[in-house]
Amino acid sequence: MHYLISGHTGFKGSWLSLILSMQGHTVSGISLKPELRSLYLDANLKDLFEHDRHVDIRDKGALNRAGKGGE
C-alpha cells in the first residue's frame, strides 16, 4: 500500500514513515523543511520516500505545484 504522510519531517511523522517502510509499504511525504537536528535528517530518512515534498500545506498554490512535481 502507498501512504502519504503529512508532517513526515517531524518526530512522529519520521517514525511513522520508518515503521510503514519497514513493513514493506511505499511512503511519500509532504511537510515543512526539516529542522537541523531532526530524526528525519539524523537518520537520513529522505531515501525512504517515493515523493518527498517540502512545502507549507496551508499555501494552496505551493501545495498544487508540489502535487504536480514542481517543488
N, CA, C and O of each residue as an XYZ file, in Angstrom:
284
protein
N       0.838     -1.166      0.000
C       0.000      0.000      0.000
C       0.894      1.244      0.000
O       2.024      1.197      0.486
N       0.393      2.342     -0.539
C       1.135      3.603     -0.623
C       0.489      4.610      0.328
O      -0.710      4.876      0.246
N       1.297      5.163      1.227
C       0.815      6.131      2.213
C       1.425      7.495      1.958
O       2.598      7.601      1.600
N       0.621      8.548      2.145
C       1.098      9.926      2.116
C       1.076     10.431      3.551
O       0.021     10.475      4.185
N       2.239     10.812      4.060
C       2.375     11.279      5.437
C       2.568     12.789      5.420
O       3.545     13.284      4.859
N       1.642     13.523      6.033
C       1.858     14.961      6.196
C       2.627     15.138      7.502
O       2.327     14.498      8.510
N       3.615     16.013      7.462
C       4.472     16.181      8.636
C       5.555     15.121      8.727
O       6.007     14.795      9.825
N       5.976     14.585      7.605
C       6.951     13.474      7.597
C       8.347     13.867      8.065
O       9.156     12.989      8.366
N       8.652     15.162      8.136
C       9.968     15.574      8.613
C       9.999     15.804     10.119
O      11.068     16.019     10.690
N       8.848     15.761     10.760
C       8.783     15.913     12.212
C       9.058     14.593     12.919
O       9.261     13.566     12.271
N       9.064     14.621     14.227
C       9.404     13.439     15.026
C       8.425     12.283     14.789
O       8.839     11.173     14.454
N       7.135     12.546     14.964
C       6.138     11.474     14.801
C       6.022     11.014     13.356
O       5.913      9.818     13.084
N       6.046     11.976     12.423
C       5.957     11.618     11.014
C       7.145     10.800     10.535
O       6.995      9.895      9.714
N       8.326     11.122     11.050
C       9.526     10.347     10.692
C       9.404      8.908     11.175
O       9.688      7.969     10.432
N       8.979      8.743     12.420
C       8.815      7.391     12.959
C       7.746      6.613     12.197
O       7.947      5.446     11.859
N       6.615      7.257     11.927
C       5.549      6.576     11.187
C       6.039      6.157      9.811
O       5.769      5.040      9.371
N       6.750      7.034      9.134
C       7.282      6.715      7.808
C       8.253      5.543      7.867
O       8.212      4.652      7.019
N       9.118      5.547      8.861
C      10.084      4.465      9.023
C       9.386      3.132      9.281
O       9.736      2.121      8.671
N       8.414      3.126     10.169
C       7.684      1.895     10.502
C       6.936      1.357      9.285
O       6.991      0.160      9.000
N       6.237      2.240      8.566
C       5.493      1.795      7.377
C       6.438      1.246      6.313
O       6.141      0.237      5.673
N       7.565      1.907      6.129
C       8.540      1.445      5.153
C       9.108      0.076      5.543
O       9.284     -0.796      4.691
N       9.391     -0.103      6.826
C       9.930     -1.384      7.301
C       8.915     -2.513      7.133
O       9.294     -3.682      7.058
N       7.631     -2.170      7.073
C       6.586     -3.170      6.862
C       6.334     -3.426      5.378
O       5.435     -4.185      5.016
N       7.131     -2.789      4.523
C       7.046     -3.040      3.091
C       6.139     -2.107      2.317
O       5.875     -2.345      1.139
N       5.655     -1.048      2.953
C       4.775     -0.110      2.278
C       5.581      0.963      1.555
O       6.723      1.243      1.920
N       4.986      1.555      0.538
C       5.558      2.698     -0.145
C       5.101      3.947      0.601
O       3.941      4.051      0.998
N       6.022      4.896      0.790
C       5.715      6.080      1.581
C       6.114      7.335      0.817
O       7.200      7.410      0.241
N       5.219      8.319      0.823
C       5.511      9.654      0.319
C       5.236     10.626      1.448
O       4.451     10.331      2.350
N       5.884     11.794      1.403
C       5.705     12.752      2.478
C       5.605     14.173      1.983
O       6.188     14.541      0.963
N       4.845     14.977      2.734
C       4.737     16.398      2.469
C       4.732     17.132      3.803
O       3.952     16.815      4.701
N       5.610     18.110      3.914
C       5.706     18.864      5.170
C       6.657     20.034      4.982
O       7.183     20.258      3.892
N       6.867     20.768      6.054
C       7.844     21.842      6.051
C       9.247     21.246      5.971
O       9.432     20.047      6.179
N      10.233     22.089      5.668
C      11.618     21.617      5.652
C      12.003     21.152      7.052
O      11.554     21.733      8.040
N      12.828     20.114      7.147
C      13.200     19.590      8.465
C      14.088     20.557      9.247
O      14.859     21.323      8.668
N      13.964     20.504     10.563
C      14.864     21.274     11.416
C      16.244     20.620     11.391
O      16.376     19.442     11.057
N      17.265     21.390     11.746
C      18.647     20.900     11.632
C      18.917     19.641     12.440
O      19.574     18.730     11.934
N      18.444     19.554     13.657
C      18.678     18.369     14.496
C      17.388     17.554     14.575
O      16.784     17.435     15.642
N      16.975     16.999     13.450
C      15.738     16.225     13.415
C      16.041     14.758     13.137
O      17.080     14.421     12.570
N      15.133     13.906     13.540
C      15.254     12.480     13.245
C      15.315     12.261     11.733
O      16.071     11.416     11.253
N      14.529     13.014     10.998
C      14.490     12.909      9.541
C      15.899     13.059      8.948
O      16.308     12.266      8.100
N      16.631     14.076      9.401
C      17.994     14.292      8.895
C      19.007     13.356      9.539
O      19.856     12.790      8.850
N      18.925     13.189     10.859
C      19.902     12.363     11.568
C      19.894     10.915     11.096
O      20.943     10.274     11.037
N      18.710     10.395     10.758
C      18.593      9.007     10.309
C      18.600      8.897      8.782
O      18.438      7.806      8.236
N      18.789     10.031      8.094
C      18.822     10.065      6.631
C      17.605      9.362      6.023
O      17.740      8.461      5.195
N      16.428      9.789      6.445
C      15.191      9.137      6.024
C      14.723      9.545      4.631
O      13.804      8.925      4.095
N      15.324     10.563      4.032
C      14.846     11.049      2.739
C      14.815      9.950      1.675
O      14.010     10.014      0.746
N      15.673      8.956      1.801
C      15.716      7.873      0.817
C      14.528      6.918      0.924
O      14.316      6.098      0.031
N      13.751      7.013      2.006
C      12.583      6.141      2.167
C      11.421      6.529      1.264
O      10.564      5.701      0.957
N      11.395      7.781      0.843
C      10.193      8.335      0.240
C      10.201      8.263     -1.280
O      11.191      8.588     -1.935
N       9.069      7.827     -1.819
C       8.894      7.860     -3.263
C       8.781      9.319     -3.721
O       9.365      9.708     -4.732
N       8.028     10.114     -2.967
C       7.899     11.552     -3.204
C       8.162     12.252     -1.879
O       7.564     11.912     -0.859
N       9.058     13.227     -1.901
C       9.480     13.930     -0.694
C       9.341     15.428     -0.952
O      10.244     16.051     -1.511
N       8.220     15.999     -0.549
C       7.921     17.404     -0.840
C       8.006     18.239      0.432
O       7.510     17.839      1.485
N       8.640     19.400      0.322
C       8.782     20.303      1.463
C       8.079     21.618      1.151
O       8.673     22.533      0.580
N       6.816     21.701      1.531
C       6.006     22.904      1.337
C       5.089     23.077      2.545
O       4.853     22.146      3.315
N       4.587     24.287      2.680
C       3.594     24.581      3.714
C       2.222     24.205      3.153
O       1.765     24.813      2.185
N       1.569     23.222      3.742
C       0.290     22.749      3.200
C      -0.818     23.790      3.337
O      -1.900     23.612      2.776
N      -0.569     24.870      4.069
C      -1.550     25.959      4.167
C      -1.485     26.873      2.950
O      -2.383     27.691      2.750
N      -0.443     26.751      2.134
C      -0.266     27.553      0.926
C      -0.803     26.756     -0.260
O      -0.123     25.879     -0.793
N      -2.041     27.077     -0.667
C      -2.723     26.283     -1.695
C      -1.938     26.243     -3.011
O      -1.864     25.192     -3.647
N      -1.351     27.370     -3.427
C      -0.581     27.402     -4.666
C       0.634     26.505     -4.598
O       0.906     25.752     -5.533
N       1.378     26.577     -3.486
C       2.561     25.729     -3.321
C       2.165     24.261     -3.246
O       2.870     23.397     -3.768
N       1.058     23.984     -2.610
C       0.570     22.611     -2.490
C       0.208     22.057     -3.871
O       0.536     20.914     -4.189
N      -0.461     22.858     -4.678
C      -0.804     22.413     -6.046
C       0.450     22.173     -6.876
O       0.527     21.186     -7.608
N       1.432     23.065     -6.772
C       2.691     22.869     -7.520
C       3.423     21.608     -7.042
O       3.981     20.870     -7.853
N       3.420     21.367     -5.742
C       4.084     20.177     -5.200
C       3.404     18.905     -5.699
O       4.065     17.904     -5.974
N       2.099     18.956     -5.809
C       1.341     17.799     -6.302
C       1.641     17.479     -7.750
O       1.463     16.346     -8.197
N       2.093     18.473     -8.476
C       2.450     18.286     -9.881
C       3.943     18.062    -10.070
O       4.441     18.025    -11.195
N       4.657     17.912     -8.946
C       6.098     17.649     -9.005
C       6.940     18.897     -9.128
O       8.125     18.812     -9.449
N       6.345     20.078     -8.874
C       7.053     21.329     -9.067
C       7.944     21.755     -7.929
O       8.849     22.558     -8.154
N       7.745     21.268     -6.721
C       8.578     21.704     -5.581
C       9.129     20.509     -4.858
O       9.852     20.662     -3.874
